Amino acid sequence: AEEDFNGNLADPLGATGLIERRYSRSDSVPKALVRWMQRLLGSEGEEDFESVSLISSPVRASSAAQNRRFLNFGMERRRRNNVYDDSDDESRPNVHNTNDEVVFADPASGSRSRLGVNERGGGGEDEEMQNDPLPPMFSKYGDFHTIDWQRDLARDRLRHKSIEGRSKDFPFGLLKAAWDAGAGWICVLLVGLAAGATAGVIDVAARWMSDLKDGVCADRFWLDREHCCWSSNDTIYKDSDCSAWTTWPEMFNYYSHSPFYYLVELFFFVAWAVGMSTLAVLLVKVFAPYACGSGIPEIKCILSGFIIRGYLGKWTFLIKSVGLILASASGLSLGKEGPMVHLACCIGNIISYLFPKYGQNEAKKREILSASAAAGVSVAFGAPIGGVMFSLEEASYYFPQKTMWRSFFCALVAGIVLRFLNPFGSDQTSLFHVDYMVKWTFIELIPFGLLGVFGGLVGALFTVLNLRWCRVRKENKLVGGNPIYEVVIITLFTAAISYFNPYLHKSGTAVIKQLFDRCGPEDYMVELCEYRNADGNVYFGAAFMSVFWQLLIALIMKFVFTVFTFGIKIPCGLFVPSLVMGSLAGRLLAMLIEGFLRSVQDDSTTGVFSCQIGKDCMMPGLYAMVGAAAVLGGMTRMTVSLVVIMFELTGSLEFIVPTMVAVMFAKWVGDATHKQGMYEAHIELNGYPFLDNKGEYPYSTTAYQVMRPSADRSEGSKELAVIVQDAMTLGEIEQLMRDTQYNGFPVVVSRESMYLVGYVTRRELQLALHAARQNQAYVVTASMVYFTAPGQSSVIQPSHGDEGPSSSAPAPLRLRRIIDLAPMTVTDQMPMETIIDMFRKLGLRQLLVTRSGKVLGIITKKDILHFMRNASDLESITNPNFK
């Protein structure tokens, strides 16, 4: 993905990326926005959108038709058959017309400016308007662009100031101010309620459909296997079948456990799995291509200010909810916890449009999305505090204190709703509740640290292998061009192999719960505890070796399945597979330590090791819990939030220290072997403009070496595209916009001096010129465009010939109010370390590079990322100030 030096971002996904691009209107005025303007100005229906676009069509000259349109602009014309695009379904801009001028709402100042002309062609007085009683124009960005945090927050401050100024008007002003103050809390309340309800439905449906692969409850088909056996009340021991549960061979009256019985059972197991996954990928491919994958890498980019139109839309939410149920029930090596964060953010985005304060301001909307991400983790794991910590540590880019409070409230509401629905049927908020009676000892910190090392190595190896397969998927048309066949083949192999292993046959959450559990007298005849007798002593024989090899094979196959599954075109998360792999590894290590202690105990004559293994010495379930945290930490490089999530998952405060030890070792080893976590690696793979606030910039370079156009003209870089403040015609500006795709232009005094006056964005310039074309008959292609106040002197005056301006010269157009007179600028010798901190902490969209007041170039977030990724070639480049 490339970004030009004026801030435009090209398609970051590529033709065969993980996510298919659905919209390509980022270079022109959105249709719905133009139709809102036409409706306000009374010209709707006169001309098709493509013909009035300033970029996609030639410049229109003045004509009799334009004059007739100008004279009749007060007549409102509507077409009932207009088709509005969903992605541009937002409020109309504040564009008002008067007799001889266009009043354009300045998005930066919140005031309205008159683009005035008189009949003789002279510039009208650019009057200072008083405080506008209307809120400033909302911010609108193109697809795959980044937002301007500072301008959006300034717009919100002006809107808030306007509401506060009218709060003394009783009762409506006071009520509006009160509503505005509580809108954020009401919004996150609705998000929490919806997220909790959605998670409850998904959990119940996924458990029911997952058990369909093995059979059905004969009397009450709507019950899953566990609840069906609870209702029959004839279960002898854990995980055993009951009379109420009917397997598929038994549905055909075949009860003999012969090879044919297991063949029929295998057939239905694989058929249900393939059918569910195929339906999921078809729904995603046909209705919502953005519903695939985990969603957390894209959520991190969106929260950092990146725009992906439709990624948080209603269709994505609906299809991903249904697809997540089908995918998790199919038995593929994936989880539903990561996609739940995406679904919660979809809910936050949809509900935010009920509150214009958030729906019409992209920066403020991200406060709601941060709270939504916290609610997603809260309902996925039953961990409200862990959700807030996850949003703070991993997801959010801008996280003020009020956002933390609202995130906490949103996660709390979502957790209460989930507890009320009780989808797990355990009447507990912790998903994997444990009640270990054995205390851990300091000597056990050594195996806990070894589990952390294992988690870091597994996370790094998994990231490398999965990225290689994803690149093959992107570059190979046979694989990337047939996502349905890929899903079917992976599901077929996964289901066929998983059927024969009890730790792959079950769902991920069921396996984790079993591995976390302790082996006691109540676990008699449970496979994982068969090598133990009732009093907890260990038998090392055929049963022990059988369980050991089953766990080892399950660990290897789970790793292989997850490498190929993560990234396919269905909803798939990484949390549960990582927890399963870590639990299997922890349980294997616990069994080896048990064997070692038993051998030492048998050979010892001192009585030092005279303890009952499994009761006084160690607890295998604890090792599984610590291993699960270690592998998940190695995958994602999470630390604080992961420890809190594991504490809330298990409800065990006593074992926080072992978990912290394993997580820290996993992060150290993972960072040493592979710098990036799984989500950051996929962000880089897709080319998203994400500037990680946890990264470092170790090179001493300056802005002059990074800016674009490059200071080295031998590289063939283009010249910086600028607008002269009072020496360009309307046609020249429109031609400049057609020839370039930049998001904005520096305004300079003259091309010779290049003294900086300000900065104008492409979108605001489009709206202003379009409004002038539609409503001012005397503004034509040859009209001069002034970005200065009337009578203001400049270095170069506009030339109208040797004899001076003619009385028949076209009327000028004044656009001083749409430019930003205080853009963010740095000198050319500013260290890049400082500039990167400015981009991270201020959320800048671009930064102008100047020298003695003259603009030299521009730096965007994409320029910094490109420069950092190619930093290996820059060892010889140093800051001249530190030579």
N, C-alpha and C positions, 0 to 999 in steps of 0.2 A: 504494500500500500504506500502510495506517495502522497505528499502534501506540498502544494506549491508555496512559494515564500510569502504570499499574501494571506495565508490562513485557510485555504480550501483543502478539505480532506477528500482524497479519492476513495474509491470503493475499497474498504479494508479487508474484505472477505475473499475476494477472488471469485472466479467463475465456479469453482468446485469447493468452496469453503464449507465449514461445518454448518453454517447458517446461510440460507439462500436469501439474497437481497430481493426484496419485493417492491421497493419504491425507488424511483429514479427522478424525482422532481425537485431535487435540492438546488438546481441551478436556475429556477424560475419562480415567479410569484405563484404561490399555491392557488389552485382554481377556486376553492371555497372562499379564500381571502379576497380574491379579485371580485367574486360575485357579491360578497358583502359590500365591497366598495361600490360596485355598480348599482346595487340596490339602494344604497344611501344616496348616491349621486343621480339616480334615476336613469341610468343608461344600461341597465341590465337587459340583455337580449339583443342589443344593437350589434354586437360583434363577438365572435367566438374568442375563447380564451387564447388560443394559439396565435390569433392575429393581433391581439393587444399586448402580448408578452413582449417586454423590452429586450429579451435575450433571444427568443426563438424565432423572431420575425424581423424583417427589415424595418428601419425607422420610417414612421409614417409622416408624410408631409401634410401641411394644412390643405384642407379641401372644403368644398361646399357641404359635403356630408358632415364634416366635423363642425362646421358652423351651425348647421341645423341641429346637430346633437347638443351643441352648447346652448342654443336658444331654448331647446325643449328638455333641458336636463332636469327641470323640476317635476316633470311628469313621470311618475313611478310606473315601471313596466316590469311585470313578473312573468316568468315562464314556469308553468306548473310541472313541466317534465324535466326540470333540471336535475341532474344527478350529482350529488355531493359526495365527495370522497371522505371516508371515515377518518383517515389520518389527519385531515385538516378541519375537523369538526370542532372549531373553537369560535370564540366570540369575534365580533367584527371590530376592525380598527376604528379609532376615533378620527374619522375624516369627515369634515363638514364643509359645505360650500356656501358661499355668499354670492353677491351679484358679480363682482369682478375679481374674486380672489378665492384661493383654496386655503382653508384653515387646516393645518396638518399638526396632529398631536405629537409633540416631541417626546420620545420614549425615555430620554435621559433626564429631562428637566420636569416633565409632567405638565408643561405649559403648551399652549397652542400658538403657532406662528402663522402669519398670513403670507402666502406666496402671492404678493400683490403685483398687479400691472395696471397701467392706465392706458387709455386709448391711443396716446401718442407714443407709446413705447418706452416711456421713462419708468424707472423703478419707483414703486410706491414706498412710503415710509414704513420701515420695519419697526412697528410699534412693540413696546414691551407690554406683554400681557400680564394681567394680574393672576393671582393664584387660580388655577383651573379647578372648578368644583368637581369636575369629572376625574376619575382615576386615570393615571397615565396609560398609554397604550401597552397592551400585554406583549410579552416577548414571544417571538416565534422563530424557530430555527429550522433549517433544512435537515433532511435525513443524513445521517453519518457526519454531523457537524458537532462541534463542542459549544457549550453555552458560555456566556460571559457572566461569571458569578457577580462581579462588582456592579455591573449595570442592572442586573436583575434585582439584586438586593437594594440598590438605590431606588429602583422603581417601587419596591415594596415599602421602603421608608416614606416615599412621597405619598403613596396611597394611604398608608397609616396616618400620616400627618393630615391629609385631607379629611379622613374620618374623624380624627380627634378634633379638628377645627369645627366640625358640625355636631360634636357630641353634646353641646349645650342646648341644642334644639330639642326641647321636650315635646312629645315622648319619642318621636321617631329617630332623632339623632342619637339619643341615649341608647335606645334599643339596638340600633345598628352598631354602635360602638361596642355594646356588650356582646352582641352576636359575633363581631369580628374578633373580640378577645377570646371567646370560647370556641371559635371554629376549629382550631387545631385539636383541642381535646375531644370535641365531638367527632371529628374526622377519624382520629386514631381509635376512638371507642368503636365506631362502626367497622373499622378495619379489623380490630381484634375479634369482634363478634363474628364477622364473616370468615376470617381465617380459622377460628376454632371450629365453626360449623363445617367448613370445607374439609379440614383435616379429619374430623370425625367420620364424615361420609366416606372419604377415601380409605381410611383405615378399615372400616367395617366391610366395605365392598371388596377391598384387596384381599382380606383374610378369607372371605367367603369364596371368591373366585380362585384363590390359590388352592383351597381344599378341593375344588371341583376336579382337579387333575387326578385325585385319588378315589373319589367317590362322592356320595351325596347322602344327606340325612333323609332317610326314607319317609319318616312321618312329617317332618317339618323341613322342607327343602331350603328354606331361607336361612337356616342356621349353619354356621361353619362346624368343623369337626369337634372343636373343643366344647362349644356350647351345646352341640347335639348330645355329646356324651354326658355333659353335666345334667341335662334334662332327663336322660335315661337312668342315671344314678346307679349304674351297674359296672362301673369301671373298677378293675381289680388293682391295677398299678398304673404308674405314669406312662403316657404315650401308648397305651394299649387301645385296641379297638373295642368298641362296645356294640351291643346288639342293635342300637338305633342307627349306627353308621353302616352304610352299605357300599361296598366297593363296586367298581364297574363290572368285574366278572360276576359278582353276586347278583347284579341287576339282571344278568342273563341266566340266573339260576345255576351258576357253576360255582360250587363251594369247595371243591377239592383243590388243595394247594399243590397242584401238579405244574410241570413246566408250561403247559398251555395256559394255566391260570395267570402265571407271571407274565407270559407273552401278551395276553390280552390287557393286563394291567399296564405293561410298558407301552403298548400301542395307544391306549387312551391318555396316558401321562404325556407322551410326546405330542399326540394330536392336539390336546388342549393347549399345550404350551405354544406350539407353532401357530395355532389359530389365533390365540390372544395376541401374540407379538405381531403377527401379520396384520390384524385389524388395527393395532396401534400405529404401525408405520403407515398404513394406508390413510388413516385419519390425519396424521401429521403431514403427509405429503400432499394431500388434496386440499385440506382446509387451513392449516396453520403450520408452515415450515419452521416458524420460530419456536414451536412447542417441543423441539427435540433437545436432547442434551440435558445437562445439569442446570444451566442457567446462572450459576454463581459467577463465572468469569464475566459474563455480559452484565450482570447486576452490579458488579464492582465497577465496571466501566461506566455504566449509566449513572451510578451514584457519584462518580468522579466528574460528571458533566457531559458525558457523551450522549448523543441522541441516536436512538434506533427506533424509528417509527414502526409501530405495530408490535414491538416486542413485548409490551405490557398491555396489549389490547384485550378486548373481551373475547375474541375468537381464540387467541392464544391461551387465555385462561380456561376456556371451556374445553378445548381439545386436549390441552395438557392435563387437565384433571381426569378426563376419561382415559387418555393414553397412559397416564401414570398408574391407574388402577389395572389396566390390562398388562402393562409391561412388568410391574412388580408381581402380578399374579402368575405370569408366564414362567417364572422360575429362573429368569436370566440373572446373571451376576451383577445386580444393580440395586440401588436403594431409592427410596422415595423422599428422603430427608432433604437432599439438595434441591430437587424440583419443588419442594414445598416452600422454600425461600422464594423461588421464582413466582409461584402461585400467589403467595402473600403480597409480593410487590405488584403483581397484576391487580390484585384487589385494591391495594393502596392507590394505584394509578387511576383505576376506574372511579373509586369513591372520591378522589381528590377533585374531580370535575364537578362534583356537587357543590364545591366551595371555590368560587372564583379566585379567592386569595391564593390558593394553591394550584388550581387547575390552569390558571393563566400565567403562572410564573414558574419557570423551570427550576430556578434555584430553590424557591420555597417548596416546590413539589418534592424535592429530594429530601426534605425533612420528613415528610410523610413516608417516603420510600424507605428511609433508614429505620423508622419505627416498624414498617411492614416487614423488613428483613428480620428484625428481632422477633416479631410475632411468628414468622415462618419457622425459625429454629425452636421457638417455644412450643409450638404445636407438633413439630416433628419429633422432638425428643422428650417433651414434657419438662422442659428446662427454661423457665422464664428468665432467670438471671443469666444463664448461659446464653440466651438469645440476645440480651442487651450487650453482653461482653463480645459476642460474635460480631454484632453490628458495629461496635466500637473498634475492635481490633482488626477485623478482616474486611468487612463490607463497605463501611461508610468512609467517605473522603472528607466530608464537612459534617462535623458532629458537635455542635454547640451544646451547652448545658441543658437548654430547654428541650433540645431534641432527645437527650438522654432521658429526661423525665418522661417525655411522651412515649419514648420507646419502652421504658419500664412499664408505663401504664398500659400500653398496647399489648405487650407480652403478658402482663398480668391478666387482662381481660381474655385474651386468647387461651391462656392456660386454664382459667376458670370454666370457660365454655367447654373445653376438651374434657375437663374433669367431670363436668355435669353430664356430658354425653357418654362418658366411660366406654370408649370403643374397645379398650383392651379387656374389659370385663374383670379387672382386678381391683377396682375401687382404690387404686393408688395412682399418684401423679408420676411416680418414677416408673419408667418402662421396664427396667431390669433390676428390680429391687432385690438386694442381697441382705443376708443377716448372718455374716460370718461371726463366729464366737471366738475365733483364734486371733490373737494379737500378732502383728508382724514384729520381727526382730531386726536389729541393725545389720546382722550378717546377711540378711535377705536383700539388702540394698545392692549387693553385688549382682545377683541374678536379675533384679529389677533394672539395673543399669545395662546389663547385657540385652535385655529385651528392648531397651531404648536404642542401643546400637543396631540391633536387628531391624527395628522399625525404621530407622534412618536409612539403612542400606536398602531395604525393600522399597521404601518410598522413592528413593533416587532411581533404583533400577526400574521400577514401574513407570516413572515419569519418562525416562529415556525410551523405553520400549513402546509405550503408548503414543508418544510423539512421533516416533518413526512410523508406526502404523497409520496414524492420522495423516502424515505427509503422503504416504502411499495412497490413502483414500482421496486426498486432494489432487494428486498428480496422475493417478492411474484412472483412466476413464472407465475401465472395466469394473473397478471396485466402486469408485465414487459416483459413477453414473447409474448404478443399479442398487440403490439403498434398500429396496424391498428384498431382493435376492440375498443381500448381505445379512439382513436381519433374520431371514428364514434359515439360512445356513448356520449362522451362529446359534440360533435357538435350537435347531435340530441336534447339533453336536452337544450343546449344553444339557439339554433334557435327556438325551440318550445316555450320557455318561453319569449325570447326576442321579439317575434312577437307582444305580447300583451302590451308591455310597450314602449312608444315612445322614451324614453331615452336609451333603450337597442336595439331598432329596428335599429336605425341609426348607422353609423360607429362612431368610437371613436372620430375622428377629427371633425366630424360634430356636435357631442354632445358638445364637448369642446367649439367649436366656438359659439354655441347657448347659453351655460351657461355663457360664458364670456361677451356676448353681453348685452347692457343696454336695458331696457324696455322703449320705447318712443312711440310717436304717430304713427311712421311708423311700429310698431310691433303690430298693432291692429289685433286681432283674432289669434295671436300666442299663443299656449297653455301655455307656460311658463309665459306669461304676461296677461292672460285672466282676472286675478283678479284685473287688473288695468284699469282705464279708460284713456281717451286720455290725460288728464292733469296731470297724474302721481299719483293721489290719490289711495289709496288701498281699495279694497273691501274684507272683510273677510267673506266669505260665503262658499257655496258649491264648487265654482270654486277654491278658495284658498285651501281648504282641499283636493280636488282632485289632484291638482298639488303637494301639500306637500306629500301626500301618494305615488304618482307616483315617486317622487324623492327619497323618503326613501326606497321604494322597489327596485328601480334601484340601489341604493347604496349597499344594502345588497346583492342582487343577483350578482352585479358586483364583489364584494369581493369574494363570493363563487365561481363564475365561474373562476376567475383569479387564485385562489388557486389550482384548479384542472388542469387548462390549462397550466400554466407556467411549462415547463419541459417535455411536450409531444414531440413526435418525428416529429415535424414540426417546421419550423422557427417561433419563437414567441419571442416578446420583452415585456418588463415590463413598459416602459415609458408611453405609452398612457393609458393603464388601470389605472395606478397610477394617472395620471392627471385627468382622468374621475372621479375616486372615490373622489379625492380632490375637484374637481369642484362641484360635487353633494353635498358634505358635506358643502362647503362654501355657496352654494346657499340656503341650508336648514337653516343654521345659520342666513343668511341674512333675510330670511322670518320670522324667530322667532324674530329677533331684530326689524324688521318692525312692527310686531304685538305688541311687548312690547312698542315701541315708540308711536304707535297709541293709545294704551290704556292709556298711561300716558298723552298724548296730550288731549284726550277726558276728562279725569278727572281733568286736571290741570286748575286752575283759575288764575295762575300767568302769563301765556303767554310765559313761558320760552321755551316750546317745540312747539311753533307756527311756525313750518316749514313744507314745503311741502315734505312729505315723498317720497323718491325716487329722489328728485331733490336737496334739500338743506341739507338734513340730511345724507344720505348714498347712496351708489351705490351697488346693489346686485352683479353685475358682478365683482366688485373688490374683494368681499369676495370669489367668485368662483376662481378667479385667485390666490389669496393668499392660499386658501385651496389646490389647485392643486400643488403648490410649496411645501406646508407642507407635503402632503402625499408622493410625490416623494422623498423629502428629508428624510422622515422616512424610506422609502424602501431602498434607496441607500446610505444614510448618506453623500450625496454630499452637499457642502456648497457654496463656491465661484462660481464654475462653474455653479451650478444650478441657482443662482441668475442672472448670466449673461445670461444664456439660456432663462430664463423667461423674462428678459428685451428685448432680441432680438425677442422672440416669439411674444410679444404683442406690441413692439415698444413704450412702456410707461416708460419713465424715471422717472416720478413723483412718481411712486409707488414702487421704489426699497427698501425704508426703511421698509414698511410693509412686503414685501417679505423676507427681511433679518431677521426680527423679527420672522416670522413664521418658517423659515428654521432653525434658531438657536434653537428655542424651540423644533422643531422636532428632531434635532440631540441630544440634551441633553436628552430628554425623551427616544428616541430610544436607545441610548447608555446605559442608566440606566436600561432599561427593557430587552434589548437583545444586547449583546456586538457587534455582527457582523451585517453588512448590508447584503442585499440579495445576492450580488455577492460574497462577502467573505465567506458567509455560503455555497454556492454551490461549491466554490473552496475547502473548507475543506471536504465537502461531497464526492467529487470525488477524494480526496487524492492527489491533485496537490502539488508539492513542492514550494509553494509560501510563501515567507517570507515578510509579509506586513511591509512596512517601516513606517506605522503609529502605529504599535503595540508597546507594552512595555514589558520588561522582568523584573519583580519585584523580582526575586529570586537571592540571592548571592551565586552562584555556580561557579565552576572553570572548565577549560577545562578537567582536569583529571577525573571529575565526569560525563562528557558528551561524551567523546571520545569513539570510538569503535575500537578494542574490549574493552569491559568494563574492568575497573581496578579490578572489583570483579570477579575473576575467578569462584566463586561458582555459578554464573549464567549460566555457561556452554557456555560462548562465545568462539568463535574460536580465534586462534592465528592470529596475523597480518601477512598477506601474503606479503612477501618481495622478492626482487631479490638481490642476492649477486653480487657485482660488477665484480668479476673475478674468481668465483668458481662454476659456473653452466654451464652445457652443453646446446646445442640447444634443445635436447630432453627434458631436465628437465624444461626448460622455457615453451616449448609447452605443456608439461603435466600440468604445473601450470596454464596455460591459459585455458586448457580444464576443469580442476577441479574447477575453480572459474569463477565467472561472474563479477569480479571487473573491474572498468573503468581505473584503473591505479595501479601501484605498486611502493612503495618506494624502492630506490636502496641503499643498506647498504654495509658497508665494510665487515662485516661478521655477521653471525647469533649470534655468541657469544657476540660480542661487540655491535651490532645494531647501530653503528655510521652512521648517515645519510650522504649519498653522493648526492642524487638527487631524482628525481621523473620522471617516464616514464609512459606515457599514454598507455592504451591497444591498441588503434588504431594505434599509430605510431609504436609500437612494432610489431603489426601484419603486417603492411606494410613492415617494414624492414626485418623481417624474411621471409616473402613470397617472396620478391624480391631476397633475398639471395638464397632461395631454387630453385627459377626458373632459376637463371643465374650463379650460382657458383657450378660447379659439384663437387668441392672438399670440399664443406661445407656439412657435413652429420649430422646425429643425434648426434653423439658423439663429434662433434666439440665444443670447448670451446667458450663461448661468453664473451667478455671483454667489460666492460663499462668504461675502463680506457685508458689513453694514453699509447703508447708503452714506456716501460722502467719505468713507474710510479710504485713506490713501494706501497705495501699494507700490511695490517696486516697478511693476509692469502694468500699465493701464491697457484695457482692451482696445484693440485697434479696429477702427471702422473706416479706414482709408486715410489719405493724406489730408483731406479737408475736414476731418473730424466726423463725429457721429452725424448721421443723416436723420432727419425727422421721420423718414419712412423706414428706419431700421426696425427690425422685429422687436417686439416687447421682450425685455429680459425676464429672467426667472431668478428669484432670490431664495437660496436654501441655507442661509446661515444657521438656522436653528437646528438642523438635523445633524450637524457635525459635532463631534466630541472635541471641545477645545482643550481638554486636559487629558489626553491619552497617556497611558503608562509608557514612559521612555527611560532608557538607560544610555549611558555613554558607551562608546565602542570598546573601551578598556575595562568594562565591568567584568569581574570574574564570573565564570559560568556557575560556580558553586552558589553564589548569591542569586543569580538569575533563576536557577532551578528551585531554590527556596521560595522565590517570589511566585513562581508558577504553582508550586505545591500549596502554599499557605494563602495566597490571594485568589487562586482559581482563575488565572488569567487565560485569555483566549489568544492574545498576541501581545508582543512587546516590540516597540519601535526602537531602533538603534540610531543614535544621533552622535554628531561630533560638532561642537560649537554651534548648536542649534540647527545644523543641517542633517536631514534624515539620510541615512546610508542604507538601511535595510530593515528587515523585520524578522523576528524570531517567533515561531509557534511551538506548541507542545510537540508536534510531530517532528519538527527540526531537531529538538533536543533528543528525542528518542532515537532518531536516525543517527545522530552524532554519537550517542552513547553506545549504540549497538556496533558501531564501527570504530570504537575507541581503540581497538587493538592496533590499528594502523596509525595511531596518533601519538605514539610514544615520543617522537621527536618534536612534537608541538608543545611548546610551553608558553606560559604567560610572560610576555616581554617585561612586565613590571617586576618579575622575580628572577631575572637573569643575574 
